[in-house]
Structures are given as C-alpha cells and as structure tokens.
Amino acid sequence: MANFYTYPESCPSIKNILLLDSEGKRVAVKYYSDDWPTNSAKLAFEKSVFTKTQKTNARTEAEIAMFENNIVVYKFSQDMHFFVTGGDDENELILATVLQGFFDAVALLLRSNVDKREALENLDLILLCLDEIVDGGMILETDASIIAGKVATHSMDAAAPLSEQTITQALATAREHLTRSLLQ
C-alpha cells in the first residue's frame, strides 16, 4: 500500500496563496515554491495574475485560470481578491477546496466583513489562518471552522480554555487582545 511519504509527488501541493486588494496590492501572501526566487519576481507574478483576472466576475464561485504553467483558482469578495496557485499537474478541485477553506475561514474570523480595512486590522489572524491551511506547500486543513478554531486558539488568552468558549467568544477575546495591544 502506497502512502504520501513513499511517493511525495502524489501529494498535492500549493505554490502560493495570495490575498490582494482591489488594486492588486498585497494584503497577505505566502509562497511555498522557489518558482519566484526574488521579491520582485513575486510582485511581478502578483501583478500579472491580478491584471489577468480583474475583469472576471469571480464573486459567487471560484474561477480557474492557467497562468505561466500554473493553475490559479481565485475568488473575489468586496475589495479583496483571494488566489491559490498550484502546478499545471495539480487537481483543480483540490486547489478550489483550499481556496474555499481560506475564504470561509477569513469570513468567519472577520465576522463576514471581508474588506481591506477589516483584513488589515486583523492581519495577524489572516496570517495564522494561512499557517493552519498550508505548511511548506503541503495542505494541512481545508475545513474553515477547524481553521478558524485553531486561529482563535492561538489568539486567545491562555487563562481561558477553548473548551469553555464558543468560536464567537474566542474571536471576540482575540479581537479584544489585539485592540488592547494596538492601543498600548
């Protein structure tokens, strides 16, 4: 019986996850591939992907595009553009599942107010969210409620166990701590 450790090429992998604003500027990005070795190469890729997709209407469902021998799945919400990139041999459904998990987890963490201002105010939560979804290109989790729960756990005060709080309470606690730390 084969497993992923014996045949790593059979394990799906992600090259990057991008969260850009309505002008194509970075909000949160993570690269898991050496395909873009320099920061300028990454910025050029982000700009060209944004330019190629900005005229589409990917608001209700994820869209798929081939770009520079990569599959890019993307979805827009208000002034935010979500992208997940995989190699041209990756399964589009797996990439779309990662995208949807990221999108839904961010929506949960931002209480359905997915816009640039709210995303920047909660950037730490979004970056933790990326870390819970993919590690080194390997997909860890795609269930939005599990991702949001883990992020809330990281953001909470250690004095209050997660088992005694609902996700909403945990997110409120995280928001309070962030606000307090910003005001100090």
C-alpha positions in Angstrom: 0.0 0.0 0.0 1.5 3.3 -1.1 1.5 6.4 1.1 2.4 10.0 0.6 5.8 9.6 2.2 6.8 6.9 -0.3 5.5 8.9 -3.3 5.6 12.6 -2.4 4.8 13.5 -6.0 1.3 12.0 -5.4 0.6 14.5 -2.6 -1.0 17.7 -3.8 1.0 20.9 -3.1 0.3 24.6 -3.2 2.8 27.1 -4.7 1.3 30.2 -3.1 -1.7 31.8 -1.5 -2.4 35.4 -2.3 -4.8 37.9 -0.7 -4.7 41.1 -2.7 -6.8 44.3 -2.6 -8.9 45.7 -5.4 -5.8 47.5 -6.8 -3.7 44.3 -6.9 -1.6 45.3 -3.8 -0.6 42.8 -1.2 -2.6 42.3 1.9 -1.3 38.8 2.9 0.8 36.4 0.8 2.6 33.2 1.4 4.9 31.5 -1.1 5.8 27.8 -0.8 7.7 27.4 -4.0 11.1 28.6 -5.4 9.4 29.4 -8.7 9.7 33.1 -7.8 13.1 33.4 -6.2 13.1 37.2 -5.6 10.6 39.6 -4.1 10.4 41.5 -7.5 9.6 38.2 -9.2 6.8 37.6 -6.6 5.5 41.1 -7.1 5.5 40.8 -10.9 3.6 37.5 -10.6 1.0 39.0 -8.3 0.6 42.0 -10.7 0.2 39.8 -13.7 -2.3 37.4 -12.1 -4.3 40.3 -10.8 -4.3 42.0 -14.2 -5.4 38.8 -15.9 -8.3 38.1 -13.5 -9.6 41.5 -12.5 -12.1 41.7 -15.3 -13.8 38.4 -14.4 -16.7 38.2 -12.0 -15.5 35.6 -9.5 -17.8 36.7 -6.7 -20.2 33.8 -6.4 -18.0 30.9 -7.3 -14.3 30.3 -7.7 -12.8 30.7 -11.2 -9.9 28.8 -12.6 -7.1 30.1 -15.0 -3.9 28.8 -16.4 -1.1 31.2 -15.9 2.7 30.6 -16.7 2.3 26.8 -16.4 0.4 27.2 -13.1 -3.2 26.7 -12.2 -4.7 29.7 -10.4 -8.0 29.4 -8.7 -9.5 32.7 -7.4 -12.5 34.3 -5.8 -13.4 37.9 -5.0 -15.2 39.4 -2.1 -15.9 43.2 -1.8 -12.5 44.7 -2.3 -10.5 41.5 -1.6 -9.1 39.1 -4.2 -8.2 35.5 -3.0 -5.8 33.4 -5.1 -4.4 29.8 -4.7 -1.7 28.6 -7.1 -0.7 25.1 -7.9 1.4 23.4 -10.6 -0.2 22.7 -14.0 -0.5 19.0 -12.9 -2.4 19.7 -9.8 -6.1 18.8 -9.3 -8.2 22.0 -9.7 -10.8 20.7 -7.3 -8.2 20.3 -4.5 -6.9 23.9 -5.2 -10.5 25.1 -5.2 -11.1 23.4 -1.9 -8.0 25.1 -0.4 -9.3 28.5 -1.7 -12.8 27.9 -0.3 -11.4 26.9 3.1 -9.2 30.0 3.2 -12.0 32.3 2.0 -14.5 30.8 4.5 -12.1 30.9 7.4 -11.3 34.5 6.8 -15.0 35.3 6.6 -15.5 33.5 9.9 -12.6 35.3 11.6 -13.7 38.7 10.2 -17.4 38.1 11.0 -18.4 38.1 7.4 -17.0 41.6 6.9 -14.4 40.7 4.3 -13.0 44.0 3.2 -9.5 45.5 3.1 -9.8 47.6 6.2 -11.0 44.7 8.4 -8.4 42.4 6.9 -5.6 44.8 7.7 -6.9 45.3 11.2 -6.9 41.5 11.7 -3.8 40.7 9.6 -2.3 38.5 12.4 -5.4 36.3 12.2 -5.2 36.0 8.5 -1.5 35.1 8.6 -2.2 32.5 11.3 -5.0 31.2 9.0 -2.5 30.7 6.2 -0.2 28.8 8.5 -3.1 26.5 9.5 -4.0 25.7 5.9 -0.6 25.1 4.3 2.8 24.3 5.6 5.7 24.2 3.1 3.3 23.7 0.3 1.6 20.7 1.9 -2.1 21.1 2.6 -2.9 20.7 6.3 -6.5 21.6 6.6 -9.4 22.9 4.4 -12.3 23.0 6.8 -13.0 26.6 7.6 -14.4 26.1 11.1 -11.4 24.0 12.1 -9.0 26.6 10.7 -10.8 29.5 12.4 -11.0 27.5 15.7 -7.2 26.9 15.6 -6.5 30.5 14.8 -8.8 31.6 17.7 -7.0 29.2 20.0 -3.6 30.8 19.1 -5.0 34.3 19.6 -6.7 33.7 23.0 -5.5 34.4 26.5 -4.1 31.2 27.9 -6.1 31.7 31.1 -9.4 30.8 29.3 -9.6 27.3 27.9 -11.1 26.9 24.5 -13.5 24.2 25.7 -15.2 26.9 27.8 -15.7 29.3 24.9 -17.6 29.3 21.7 -15.9 30.3 18.5 -17.7 33.7 18.6 -16.5 34.3 22.2 -13.0 33.2 21.3 -12.9 35.5 18.3 -14.2 38.4 20.5 -11.5 37.6 23.0 -8.9 37.6 20.3 -10.2 40.9 18.9 -10.1 42.5 22.4 -6.5 41.4 23.0 -5.5 42.8 19.6 -7.2 46.1 20.2 -5.6 46.4 23.6 -2.2 45.6 22.2 -2.6 48.2 19.5 -3.8 50.9 21.9 -0.8 50.5 24.3 
